């Protein structure tokens, strides 16, 4: 019975009920040691009738072993890995050292999380699943990341994930976005009842002392009466409980203490491994009974021994003399050697020495090499790291740290890779080896929005290897320039180009071209700069030798957008998207969706743009790619601006404006200005856009120059738009795309006297018909229709306005559609207020994820195949289809193929 926890028990019971109804649920229990987290997990397990229960515990001494926690939790179900989609199965085999190493663009740690989600969903297909992790603060990083990744994607799976994390007195267990329950001490009545039930023989004065000292902590209330010290000794609850267990352990016979120590040192081991090690230390299986009787050890259904409470492990291992801990690990290492388990042998060998030991380090290094060959990059990386820590000299230490950094990078664990690369560099004499490690560190810094730091690291390392390897130096300089551009530091781009020229690097022309690109992309720059910029962009796009890896392929896609080739950008993004979805490379997909969403937006494919941006935003948030997440939010902000959604536009652009780094900050300002323009706030739009183009860093502002022209004209200040119109016309003429030429003609018409405006508007509409951007075409038709109505040419005006209205309604551009209706009414037509998008537009009825799932189902893919493509579980795919069918008026997936879902 749990005293004083009625509310917490009700929450757990309600959560289990929701899971039985087919809904995924997650909960993080937090609180100090002994506050009742483990007891609530026990209650959940006891109440999980009809459910499958998986339970694991984070172990402090295994927190450096990648995927140790995940293996403990899922190890009994490894036979199901073969049923996972291929990419996920390979990732999970690699994590568990069960398969050949993958050859792809690099490891993707998030794919392991997706594999865990699919495996949990598969298990839950048979019966609802309860998954619990105690002492989650001690989970190794990769296991925690994989489980949290899966937890955030639990939707329609009957799966409960419960984490119990201790704080304070332990490392943090961050779980942003997941629901939490913080446990407090019991109230006085519940504490009194608990103590009276379990320690009724206490004298009254001791009873009161224990209540006061325990401060409502249930485990302290149970353990404190048995302590030999006074209750009021000033120590924390954590320390008092630990001391209580240490007292019980000290009272055991020595062989029993040895057995408890062995279990604490490796509670993932089977009973056979523990007793085998125990025999080497003079103990036997018969010595288990005293420890079990005192409530310190228990056996599990899968043939292991485990401590009854996580603090037992802390007490026995922490209080054991160093010599005994080392002896325990030596005995376990020898037992695993006899069993042919090289991996566990290596780990225990590493813990069997107290300082540098080349012989043990060599075993670890050799085992790490063998682990990499069988797919265990994460495990190998940790062994290399441990080998480095035991290396007597800097040369061997640097070599092993470098190997660890590379293995962590390949395993898709860039934070760890970057940290070890930084530690390895001082111990490496070879500048080229140091450069290789800098590439890991700087690439991560750039992805995490530490772009100035990344640029500096790239550039410094590039200079250090210029004489030894000019090609490598040039590539690093190019990455330095790209990172500086991401930071909006175009002066550094110029300086890097100059340095590359000074050093005579083979790609110096490409560095100069990159500098020219950014110099000419700022609106109102000298005309010659624009010409040079566009020529440089085309030069870089032709230089396919630059595309060494994923970062360069993404950059090439962005170059298409910079020259207005939105179709080319969309095609390049689609090709990369197919590749990365097939590989399951979720970490790379967000940057591709960034390109695709922007290209689709500019092409007027707003639904596809929203779908891509929403998925990319979710992935970028999950994978910590902040710069990409902010960029994707501005795409959603611009869509909201077109639709007149004030709240969403403000929400999606706030962070980009605060961050102040182009092009995201420019796109955010442009979105808010377009929102103002659509609602008729012309002065506000003009002010915002004028400030934007006058700023020092205005990369990405070209697309908004026509908005500035319209705002200036509508505000009665056309002179403020003339420079913008001229610059845009120059840009449109040089890129040569019809849609841009049409918009430039629209700007000319807005600023022209009446006798010339008619011709320019008519030409603009004609050029728009060659294809391009439906939203911009509709805006041109609206403006032309307004002009024609004012010129009293009502029949001509109505033709333009009807075409504009149809496009605006199709795109969901509510304020613009209302403007078109108002003009039509002014032109003599009687119109009802518009209903906005919908009607026969079936796809408009669906959410972005529903639309993705339905389109793939209509193409004949199974739920499992769709889940692998969209990084969702098959059951969640089925849930989205189930919600979509009634909206579409169909009863089965067989009817989807006949629907128009474009």
C-alpha positions in Angstrom: 0.0 0.0 0.0 1.2 3.5 -0.8 0.4 6.1 1.8 -0.5 9.7 0.8 -0.2 9.1 -3.0 -3.9 9.0 -4.0 -3.4 11.7 -6.7 -0.3 10.2 -8.1 -1.8 6.7 -8.2 -4.9 8.1 -10.0 -2.6 9.6 -12.6 -0.8 6.4 -13.2 -4.1 4.4 -13.4 -5.6 6.9 -15.8 -2.5 6.7 -18.0 -2.7 2.9 -18.1 -6.4 3.2 -19.0 -5.6 5.5 -21.9 -3.0 3.1 -23.2 -5.4 0.2 -23.1 -7.7 2.4 -25.2 -5.0 2.7 -27.9 -3.3 6.0 -27.0 0.4 6.4 -26.5 1.4 8.1 -23.2 4.6 9.2 -21.6 5.4 10.4 -18.0 8.5 11.5 -16.3 8.5 11.0 -12.5 11.0 13.3 -10.7 12.0 13.7 -7.1 14.7 13.1 -4.5 16.0 9.7 -3.5 13.4 7.6 -1.6 10.5 9.9 -2.4 8.5 7.0 -4.0 9.4 6.9 -7.7 10.3 3.3 -7.7 7.2 2.5 -5.6 5.0 4.1 -8.3 6.7 2.1 -11.0 6.0 -1.0 -8.9 2.4 0.0 -8.7 2.2 0.6 -12.4 3.6 -2.9 -13.0 1.2 -4.5 -10.6 -1.8 -2.7 -12.2 -0.7 -3.6 -15.8 -3.0 -6.6 -16.1 -3.3 -7.7 -19.8 -0.2 -5.6 -20.7 3.3 -6.6 -21.6 5.8 -5.0 -19.1 9.4 -4.1 -19.9 11.5 -2.7 -17.1 15.0 -1.4 -16.9 17.2 0.7 -14.7 19.9 3.2 -15.5 23.2 2.1 -14.0 25.8 4.8 -13.1 28.8 2.6 -13.9 27.3 1.8 -17.3 26.4 5.3 -18.3 29.5 5.5 -20.6 28.5 2.3 -22.5 26.4 3.3 -25.5 23.0 1.6 -25.8 23.6 -0.4 -22.6 20.3 0.8 -21.1 18.4 0.1 -24.4 19.9 -3.4 -24.6 18.8 -4.1 -21.0 15.3 -2.9 -21.7 14.8 -4.6 -25.1 17.3 -7.4 -25.0 14.7 -10.1 -24.7 13.1 -9.1 -28.0 16.1 -8.9 -30.3 14.6 -11.6 -32.4 12.1 -9.1 -33.7 14.8 -6.8 -35.2 14.6 -8.6 -38.6 10.9 -7.6 -38.9 11.8 -3.9 -38.8 12.2 -1.9 -42.0 15.7 -2.5 -43.5 17.3 0.8 -42.5 15.9 0.7 -39.0 17.0 -2.9 -38.6 20.5 -2.1 -39.6 20.6 0.9 -37.2 19.5 -1.2 -34.3 21.8 -4.1 -35.1 24.6 -1.6 -35.3 23.7 -0.1 -31.9 23.6 -3.6 -30.4 26.8 -4.8 -32.2 24.8 -7.4 -34.2 25.5 -6.6 -37.8 27.8 -5.2 -40.5 28.7 -1.5 -40.4 26.5 0.6 -42.7 28.0 2.5 -45.6 26.0 5.7 -46.1 26.4 9.4 -45.8 27.2 8.8 -42.1 25.5 7.5 -39.0 22.1 8.7 -38.0 21.5 8.3 -34.3 17.9 9.3 -34.7 17.2 6.3 -36.8 17.9 4.1 -33.7 15.1 6.1 -32.0 12.8 5.4 -34.9 13.7 1.7 -34.8 12.9 1.7 -31.1 9.5 3.3 -31.8 8.7 0.7 -34.5 9.8 -2.2 -32.2 7.7 -0.9 -29.3 4.7 -0.5 -31.7 5.2 -4.0 -33.0 5.2 -5.4 -29.5 2.1 -3.4 -28.7 0.3 -4.9 -31.6 0.0 -8.1 -29.6 -1.0 -6.5 -26.3 -0.6 -3.0 -24.7 2.9 -2.3 -23.6 4.2 -0.7 -20.4 7.9 0.4 -20.6 9.6 1.6 -17.4 13.0 3.0 -16.7 14.1 3.6 -13.2 17.1 5.8 -12.3 16.8 7.3 -15.8 19.4 9.9 -14.9 22.0 7.2 -15.2 20.9 6.0 -18.7 23.8 6.2 -21.2 23.2 9.2 -23.6 22.4 7.2 -26.8 19.8 5.1 -25.0 18.2 8.1 -23.4 18.1 9.9 -26.7 16.6 6.9 -28.6 13.9 6.4 -25.9 13.0 10.1 -25.7 12.8 10.3 -29.5 10.4 7.4 -29.5 8.4 8.9 -26.6 7.8 12.1 -28.5 6.3 10.2 -31.4 3.9 8.0 -29.4 0.5 8.8 -30.8 -1.8 5.9 -31.7 0.4 3.1 -30.2 -0.9 1.4 -27.0 2.5 2.1 -25.3 3.2 3.8 -22.0 6.8 5.0 -21.3 7.5 5.9 -17.7 10.8 7.4 -16.6 11.8 7.8 -13.0 14.7 10.3 -12.5 16.3 11.4 -9.3 17.0 15.0 -8.5 18.9 16.5 -6.8 22.1 14.5 -6.0 22.3 13.1 -9.5 22.9 14.2 -13.1 20.1 15.9 -15.0 17.7 13.9 -17.1 16.4 16.5 -19.6 13.2 15.5 -21.3 11.8 18.7 -22.8 8.3 18.5 -24.1 7.3 15.4 -22.1 4.7 15.5 -19.3 6.2 15.4 -15.8 5.1 14.6 -12.3 7.2 15.9 -9.4 6.9 13.9 -6.2 6.9 15.9 -2.9 7.1 14.6 0.7 4.1 12.9 2.3 1.9 15.2 4.4 2.0 14.8 8.2 -1.0 12.5 8.4 0.3 10.1 5.7 3.8 10.1 7.1 2.5 9.3 10.6 0.3 6.5 9.3 3.2 4.9 7.4 5.6 5.1 10.3 3.1 3.7 12.7 2.4 0.8 10.4 6.1 -0.2 9.9 7.7 0.9 13.2 5.0 0.7 15.8 7.5 -0.2 18.5 9.3 3.1 18.4 9.2 5.3 21.6 7.0 8.4 21.2 10.0 10.8 21.3 11.9 8.8 18.7 8.7 8.6 16.6 8.5 12.4 16.5 12.2 12.8 15.8 11.9 10.4 12.8 8.9 12.3 11.4 10.8 15.6 11.7 14.0 14.2 10.2 12.3 12.4 7.3 10.4 15.5 6.1 7.8 13.3 4.4 10.3 11.0 2.5 8.7 7.5 2.6 12.0 5.5 2.3 13.6 7.6 5.0 10.6 6.9 7.2 11.1 3.1 6.6 14.9 3.1 6.9 15.6 5.7 9.5 14.5 3.8 12.6 17.1 1.1 11.8 20.0 3.5 11.6 22.6 3.4 14.4 23.1 7.2 14.2 20.8 9.9 15.6 18.0 11.1 13.3 19.0 14.7 13.6 22.6 14.5 12.1 22.0 17.1 9.4 22.5 14.7 6.4 20.3 14.6 3.3 17.6 12.0 2.7 19.8 10.5 0.0 22.7 10.1 2.4 20.6 8.7 5.2 19.0 6.1 2.9 22.4 5.1 1.5 23.8 4.8 5.0 20.9 2.5 6.0 21.5 0.2 3.1 25.3 0.3 3.7 24.5 -0.8 7.3 22.5 -3.8 6.1 25.3 -4.7 3.7 27.9 -4.5 6.4 26.0 -7.0 8.5 26.2 -9.6 5.7 28.7 -12.5 5.8 31.7 -11.6 3.6 30.8 -14.0 0.8 27.3 -12.5 0.6 28.8 -9.0 0.5 31.0 -10.2 -2.5 27.9 -11.4 -4.3 26.0 -8.1 -3.8 29.1 -6.2 -5.0 29.3 -8.4 -8.2 25.6 -7.7 -8.9 26.1 -4.0 -8.4 29.1 -4.1 -10.8 27.1 -5.9 -13.5 23.4 -6.3 -12.9 22.9 -7.0 -16.6 24.7 -10.3 -16.2 22.9 -13.7 -15.9 23.1 -15.7 -12.7 25.7 -18.0 -14.3 28.1 -15.1 -15.0 27.7 -13.7 -11.4 28.2 -17.1 -9.7 31.1 -17.9 -12.0 32.9 -14.7 -11.0 31.9 -15.3 -7.3 33.6 -18.6 -7.3 36.9 -16.9 -8.2 36.5 -14.7 -5.2 35.5 -17.4 -2.7 31.8 -17.2 -2.8 29.0 -19.5 -4.1 25.4 -19.5 -5.1 24.5 -20.5 -1.5 25.7 -17.2 -0.3 22.8 -15.4 -2.0 20.3 -16.2 0.7 21.3 -13.7 3.4 21.3 -10.9 0.9 17.8 -11.9 -0.5 16.5 -12.3 3.1 17.6 -8.7 4.0 15.9 -7.3 0.9 19.0 -6.3 -1.0 18.9 -8.7 -4.0 16.2 -10.4 -6.0 16.1 -12.6 -9.1 14.3 -11.6 -12.2 12.1 -13.6 -14.6 14.8 -13.5 -17.3 17.5 -15.1 -15.2 19.3 -12.2 -13.7 20.1 -10.9 -10.3 19.3 -7.3 -9.5 19.4 -5.0 -6.5 16.0 -4.3 -5.0 16.5 -0.5 -5.0 18.9 1.6 -7.1 20.3 3.1 -3.9 21.5 -0.4 -2.8 23.8 -0.4 -5.8 25.1 3.1 -4.9 25.7 2.0 -1.3 27.5 -1.3 -2.0 29.6 -0.1 -4.9 30.4 3.3 -3.4 31.4 2.0 0.0 33.4 -1.0 -1.2 37.2 -0.6 -0.9 38.9 0.1 -4.2 40.8 -3.2 -4.1 37.5 -5.2 -3.8 35.9 -3.3 -6.7 38.9 -3.9 -8.9 39.0 -7.6 -7.9 35.2 -7.9 -8.7 35.8 -6.5 -12.2 38.8 -8.7 -12.8 36.7 -11.8 -11.8 33.9 -10.7 -14.1 36.4 -10.0 -17.0 37.9 -13.5 -16.7 34.4 -15.1 -16.6 33.4 -13.3 -19.7 36.7 -14.3 -21.4 35.9 -17.9 -20.8 32.4 -17.4 -22.2 33.8 -15.8 -25.4 32.2 -12.4 -24.7 34.9 -10.1 -25.8 32.8 -6.9 -25.4 31.9 -7.4 -21.7 35.4 -8.7 -21.0 36.9 -5.5 -22.3 34.5 -3.3 -20.3 35.3 -5.1 -17.0 39.0 -5.1 -17.8 38.8 -1.3 -18.2 37.4 -1.1 -14.7 39.8 -3.5 -13.1 42.8 -1.1 -13.1 43.2 2.1 -11.2 45.4 4.0 -13.6 47.1 3.9 -17.0 47.8 0.4 -18.2 49.0 -0.2 -21.8 48.1 -3.9 -21.8 44.5 -3.2 -20.9 44.3 -0.2 -23.3 45.6 -2.5 -26.1 42.9 -5.1 -25.4 40.3 -2.3 -25.5 41.6 -0.9 -28.8 41.7 -4.3 -30.4 38.2 -5.1 -29.2 37.0 -1.7 -30.5 38.4 -2.5 -33.9 36.5 -5.8 -34.0 33.3 -4.2 -32.8 33.4 -1.7 -35.7 33.7 -4.5 -38.2 30.5 -6.0 -36.8 28.6 -2.8 -36.8 29.1 -1.6 -33.2 30.3 1.9 -33.9 28.9 3.4 -30.7 30.3 0.6 -28.5 33.7 0.8 -30.4 33.8 4.5 -29.8 33.4 4.2 -26.1 36.1 1.5 -26.0 38.5 3.7 -27.9 37.7 6.4 -25.4 38.3 4.2 -22.5 41.5 2.9 -24.1 42.7 6.5 -24.5 42.0 7.2 -20.8 44.3 4.2 -19.9 47.1 5.1 -22.3 50.4 6.0 -20.6 51.6 8.5 -23.3 50.2 11.3 -25.4 50.8 9.6 -28.8 48.7 6.6 -28.0 46.1 8.7 -26.2 45.7 11.0 -29.2 45.5 8.2 -31.7 42.8 6.4 -29.6 40.8 9.6 -28.9 40.8 10.4 -32.7 39.6 6.9 -33.4 36.9 7.4 -30.8 35.8 10.7 -32.3 35.6 9.2 -35.8 33.6 6.2 -34.5 31.2 8.5 -32.6 30.7 10.6 -35.7 29.9 7.5 -37.8 27.6 6.3 -35.1 25.7 9.6 -35.4 26.7 11.0 -32.0 28.2 14.3 -33.1 28.3 16.0 -29.7 30.5 13.3 -28.3 32.6 13.2 -31.4 33.2 16.9 -31.3 34.3 16.8 -27.6 36.8 13.9 -28.2 38.1 15.5 -31.4 38.9 18.7 -29.3 40.7 16.6 -26.7 42.6 14.6 -29.3 44.0 17.5 -31.2 46.8 18.5 -28.7 48.1 15.0 -28.6 48.3 14.6 -32.4 51.5 15.5 -34.2 50.1 15.2 -37.7 48.4 18.4 -38.9 46.3 16.5 -41.4 44.9 14.2 -38.7 44.1 17.3 -36.6 42.3 18.8 -39.7 40.2 15.7 -40.0 39.0 16.1 -36.4 38.4 19.8 -36.8 36.0 19.0 -39.7 33.9 17.0 -37.2 33.9 19.8 -34.5 33.3 22.7 -36.9 30.6 21.0 -38.8 28.7 20.3 -35.6 29.1 23.9 -34.4 27.7 25.1 -37.7 24.7 22.8 -37.5 24.0 23.9 -33.9 24.0 27.6 -34.9 27.5 28.3 -33.5 28.4 29.5 -37.0 31.1 32.1 -36.1 32.9 29.6 -34.0 32.6 27.0 -36.8 34.0 29.5 -39.3 37.0 30.3 -37.1 37.8 26.6 -36.6 37.5 25.8 -40.3 39.7 28.7 -41.3 42.4 28.2 -38.7 42.8 24.6 -39.5 42.7 25.3 -43.3 45.6 27.7 -42.9 47.6 25.1 -40.9 47.5 22.5 -43.7 47.8 24.8 -46.7 51.4 23.7 -47.5 50.8 20.0 -46.7 47.6 19.4 -48.5 46.3 22.4 -50.6 43.1 20.5 -51.7 42.1 19.8 -48.1 43.0 23.3 -47.1 40.8 24.7 -49.9 37.8 22.5 -48.9 38.1 23.7 -45.3 38.3 27.3 -46.3 35.2 26.8 -48.4 33.4 25.4 -45.4 34.7 28.3 -43.3 33.2 30.8 -45.8 29.9 28.9 -45.8 29.7 29.0 -42.0 30.5 32.7 -42.0 27.7 33.3 -44.5 25.3 31.3 -42.2 26.3 33.7 -39.4 25.6 36.7 -41.7 29.3 37.7 -41.4 30.0 38.6 -45.1 33.1 40.5 -44.2 34.7 37.2 -43.1 33.6 35.6 -46.3 35.6 38.3 -48.2 38.6 37.8 -45.9 38.6 34.0 -46.4 38.5 34.4 -50.1 41.4 36.8 -50.0 43.4 34.4 -47.8 42.7 31.5 -50.2 44.0 33.6 -53.1 47.0 34.6 -51.2 47.9 31.0 -50.4 47.4 30.0 -54.1 44.9 27.2 -53.2 43.5 25.2 -56.1 39.9 26.3 -55.4 40.7 29.9 -54.8 38.4 30.9 -57.6 35.5 29.1 -55.9 36.3 31.1 -52.7 36.2 34.3 -54.6 33.0 33.3 -56.3 31.4 32.6 -53.0 32.4 36.1 -51.8 30.9 37.6 -55.0 27.7 35.7 -54.5 27.0 37.4 -51.1 28.3 40.8 -52.1 25.7 41.0 -54.9 22.7 39.5 -53.1 22.0 42.6 -51.0 19.3 44.7 -52.5 20.4 48.2 -53.8 24.0 47.0 -54.1 25.8 48.4 -57.2 24.6 46.9 -60.5 28.0 45.4 -61.2 27.9 43.4 -57.9 24.6 41.8 -58.9 25.9 40.7 -62.3 29.0 39.3 -60.6 27.0 37.6 -58.0 24.8 35.7 -60.4 27.7 34.8 -62.6 29.5 33.4 -59.5 26.5 31.4 -58.5 26.3 29.7 -61.9 30.0 29.1 -61.7 29.7 27.3 -58.3 26.7 25.3 -59.5 28.8 24.0 -62.4 31.6 23.1 -60.0 30.3 19.6 -59.1 33.7 18.8 -57.4 32.4 20.9 -54.5 29.8 18.3 -53.6 31.8 16.1 -51.3 29.1 15.4 -48.8 25.6 16.1 -47.5 26.3 19.7 -46.4 27.5 20.5 -49.9 24.5 18.9 -51.6 22.2 21.0 -49.5 24.1 24.1 -50.2 23.8 23.4 -54.0 20.0 23.2 -53.5 19.9 26.6 -51.9 21.9 28.1 -54.8 19.0 27.1 -57.1 16.7 29.3 -54.9 19.2 32.2 -54.9 19.0 32.4 -58.7 15.2 32.0 -58.8 15.3 28.5 -60.1 12.6 27.2 -57.9 11.8 24.2 -60.1 15.4 23.2 -60.0 15.5 23.6 -56.2 12.4 21.5 -55.9 13.8 18.8 -58.1 17.2 18.7 -56.3 15.4 18.6 -52.9 13.1 15.8 -54.1 16.1 13.7 -55.2 17.8 14.2 -51.8 14.6 13.5 -50.0 14.1 10.2 -51.7 17.7 9.2 -50.9 17.5 10.2 -47.2 14.1 8.6 -46.6 15.3 5.4 -48.2 18.4 5.5 -45.9 16.3 6.5 -42.9 18.7 9.5 -42.5 16.3 11.6 -40.5 19.1 13.9 -39.3 19.8 15.0 -42.8 16.2 15.3 -43.9 15.4 18.5 -42.1 17.8 20.5 -44.2 16.4 19.0 -47.4 12.8 19.9 -46.3 14.0 23.4 -45.7 14.9 23.7 -49.4 11.8 21.9 -50.6 9.4 23.9 -48.5 10.8 27.3 -49.6 10.8 26.2 -53.3 7.3 24.9 -53.1 6.1 28.1 -51.4 7.7 30.3 -54.2 6.1 28.0 -56.8 2.6 28.6 -55.3 2.3 25.0 -54.1 1.3 26.1 -50.6 -0.1 22.9 -49.4 3.1 21.0 -50.2 5.1 23.8 -48.8 3.2 23.6 -45.5 3.5 19.8 -45.4 7.2 19.9 -45.9 7.8 22.7 -43.5 5.7 21.2 -40.7 7.5 17.9 -41.0 10.9 19.5 -41.3 10.2 21.8 -38.3 9.3 18.8 -36.1 12.4 16.9 -37.2 14.7 19.9 -36.7 13.3 20.4 -33.2 13.8 16.7 -32.4 17.4 16.7 -33.7 18.5 20.0 -32.3 19.1 21.7 -35.7 18.2 25.2 -34.5 19.2 27.2 -37.5 17.2 25.0 -39.8 14.2 25.0 -37.4 14.1 28.8 -37.4 14.3 28.9 -41.2 11.4 26.4 -41.5 9.4 28.5 -39.1 9.7 31.5 -41.4 8.2 29.4 -44.3 5.2 28.7 -42.1 5.1 32.4 -41.1 5.0 33.5 -44.7 2.2 31.0 -45.4 0.3 32.4 -42.5 0.9 35.9 -43.8 -0.6 35.0 -47.1 -3.6 33.6 -45.4 -4.0 36.6 -43.1 -3.4 34.6 -39.9 -2.0 37.3 -37.6 -1.3 35.0 -34.6 0.5 32.2 -36.4 2.6 34.7 -38.5 3.8 36.4 -35.3 4.5 33.1 -33.5 6.4 31.6 -36.4 8.6 34.7 -37.1 9.4 35.8 -33.5 12.5 33.7 -33.0 14.0 34.6 -36.4 13.6 38.3 -35.7 15.1 38.0 -32.3 18.0 36.0 -33.7 18.7 38.6 -36.3 20.6 36.4 -38.7 19.7 36.5 -42.5 18.1 35.1 -44.5 15.8 33.8 -41.7 15.5 37.3 -40.1 14.8 38.9 -43.5 12.2 36.2 -44.4 10.5 36.8 -41.0 10.3 40.6 -41.5 9.1 40.0 -45.1 6.3 37.8 -43.8 5.1 40.4 -41.3 5.3 43.1 -44.0 3.2 40.9 -46.4 0.7 40.4 -43.6 0.4 44.2 -43.2 0.1 44.6 -47.0 -2.7 42.0 -47.2 -4.6 43.7 -44.4 -4.2 47.2 -46.0 -1.7 48.4 -43.4 0.4 50.0 -46.1 2.4 52.5 -43.9 3.4 49.7 -41.6 4.4 47.4 -44.4 6.4 50.3 -46.0 8.2 51.1 -42.8 9.1 47.4 -42.1 10.4 46.8 -45.6 12.3 50.1 -45.8 14.1 49.2 -42.6 14.8 45.7 -43.9 16.5 46.8 -47.2 18.4 49.5 -45.4 19.9 47.1 -42.9 23.5 45.9 -43.1 22.7 42.2 -43.7 19.7 41.8 -46.0 20.4 38.5 -47.7 17.1 37.1 -49.0 15.3 40.5 -49.4 15.1 40.4 -53.2 11.8 38.5 -53.2 10.3 41.3 -51.0 11.3 44.3 -53.2 8.0 44.1 -55.1 6.1 44.3 -51.8 8.1 47.4 -51.0 7.1 49.0 -54.3 3.4 48.2 -53.8 3.5 49.4 -50.2 5.1 52.7 -51.3 2.5 53.3 -54.0 -0.4 52.4 -51.8 0.9 54.6 -49.1 1.1 57.5 -51.5 4.9 57.7 -51.5 5.9 56.1 -54.8 9.3 57.7 -54.8 10.3 55.3 -52.0 9.8 52.4 -54.3 11.7 53.5 -57.4 15.1 52.2 -56.4 13.7 48.9 -55.3 11.8 48.5 -58.6 14.9 49.3 -60.6 17.1 46.8 -58.7 14.4 44.1 -59.0 14.1 44.7 -62.7 17.8 44.3 -63.1 17.8 41.0 -61.1 14.8 39.7 -63.0 16.4 40.5 -66.3 19.6 38.7 -65.4 18.1 35.5 -64.0 15.8 35.3 -67.0 12.8 33.5 -65.4 9.4 34.6 -66.8 7.7 34.9 -63.4 10.4 37.3 -62.2 10.1 39.4 -65.4 6.3 39.5 -64.9 6.7 40.8 -61.4 9.2 43.4 -62.5 6.7 44.6 -65.1 4.1 44.8 -62.4 6.4 47.1 -60.4 7.0 49.2 -63.5 3.2 49.5 -64.0 2.6 50.6 -60.4 5.1 53.4 -60.7 4.2 54.4 -64.3 1.8 57.2 -65.5 -1.6 55.9 -66.6 -0.7 55.9 -70.3 2.2 53.5 -69.7 0.7 51.5 -66.8 -1.9 49.8 -69.0 0.8 48.4 -71.3 3.1 47.3 -68.5 0.2 45.5 -66.6 -1.0 43.8 -69.8 2.6 42.6 -70.5 3.0 41.4 -67.0 -0.2 39.3 -67.1 0.9 37.9 -70.5 4.3 36.9 -69.2 2.8 35.3 -66.1 0.9 32.9 -68.3 4.3 31.2 -69.2 4.2 29.6 -65.7 5.8 30.2 -62.4 4.2 31.6 -59.3 0.3 31.5 -59.0 0.2 33.9 -56.0 2.3 36.5 -57.7 0.2 36.1 -60.9 -3.0 36.6 -58.9 -1.5 39.7 -57.2 -0.7 41.2 -60.6 -4.2 40.5 -61.9 -5.7 42.1 -58.8 -3.6 45.2 -59.2 -4.4 45.4 -62.9 -8.1 44.8 -62.2 -8.0 47.7 -59.6 -6.3 49.9 -62.1 -8.9 49.0 -64.9 -11.8 49.7 -62.6 -10.5 53.1 -61.7 -10.1 53.7 -65.4 -13.8 52.8 -65.8 -13.1 49.7 -67.9 -15.3 47.5 -65.8 -15.7 44.5 -68.1 -11.9 44.3 -68.5 -11.5 44.7 -64.8 -13.9 41.9 -63.9 -12.0 39.4 -66.1 -8.7 40.1 -64.2 -10.4 40.2 -60.8 -12.3 36.9 -61.3 -9.0 35.2 -62.2 -7.3 36.6 -59.2 -10.1 35.7 -56.9 -10.1 32.1 -58.1 -6.4 31.8 -57.4 -6.5 33.5 -54.0 -9.4 31.2 -52.9 -7.5 28.1 -54.1 -4.4 29.2 -52.1 -6.4 30.2 -49.0 -5.2 33.8 -49.3 -8.2 35.2 -47.4 -7.3 38.9 -47.2 -6.3 39.0 -50.8 -9.4 37.2 -51.9 -11.5 39.7 -49.9 -9.7 42.6 -51.7 -10.6 40.9 -55.1 -14.3 40.6 -54.0 -14.4 44.2 -52.9 -13.1 45.3 -56.3 -15.6 43.1 -58.1 -18.4 44.6 -56.1 -17.1 48.0 -56.9 -17.0 47.0 -60.6 -20.8 46.2 -60.4 -21.0 42.6 -59.4 -23.0 41.3 -56.5 -20.9 38.8 -54.5 -21.5 37.0 -51.2 -18.6 36.8 -48.8 -16.2 34.1 -49.7 -16.0 30.8 -47.8 -12.2 30.5 -48.4 -10.5 27.3 -49.5 -12.3 24.0 -49.3 -15.3 23.0 -51.3 -14.2 20.3 -53.8 -10.6 20.7 -52.6 -10.3 17.4 -50.8 -6.7 17.8 -49.8 -7.5 21.0 -48.0 -9.6 19.0 -45.5 -6.5 17.1 -44.2 -3.8 17.9 -41.8 -0.2 17.9 -43.3 0.5 14.5 -41.8 -2.8 13.0 -42.9 -2.2 14.3 -46.4 1.3 12.7 -46.5 -0.1 9.4 -45.3 -3.0 9.4 -47.7 -0.9 10.3 -50.7 1.5 7.4 -50.0 -1.3 5.0 -49.3 -2.9 6.0 -52.6 0.4 5.1 -54.3 0.1 1.6 -52.9 2.4 1.7 -50.0 1.6 -0.3 -46.9 1.4 1.3 -43.4 4.8 -0.1 -42.6 6.3 1.3 -45.7 4.7 4.7 -45.1 5.9 4.7 -41.5 9.5 4.1 -42.7 9.2 7.1 -45.1 7.6 9.5 -42.6 9.5 8.4 -39.5 6.3 7.3 -37.8 5.1 4.0 -36.5 2.8 1.9 -38.7 0.0 2.2 -36.2 0.3 6.0 -36.2 0.1 5.9 -40.0 -3.1 3.8 -39.6 -4.5 6.4 -37.2 -3.9 9.2 -39.6 -5.6 7.2 -42.4 -8.5 6.4 -40.1 -9.0 10.1 -39.4 -8.6 11.0 -43.1 -11.1 8.6 -44.6 -14.3 10.3 -43.4 -13.0 13.7 -44.4 -12.4 12.3 -47.9 -15.7 10.4 -48.1 -14.0 7.0 -48.6 -14.2 3.8 -46.6 -10.9 2.1 -47.5 -7.5 2.7 -49.0 -8.6 1.1 -52.2 -10.7 4.1 -53.0 -7.9 6.6 -52.5 -6.4 6.2 -56.0 -9.4 7.7 -57.7 -9.1 11.0 -55.7 -7.4 14.2 -56.7 -5.1 14.9 -53.8 -2.7 17.4 -55.5 
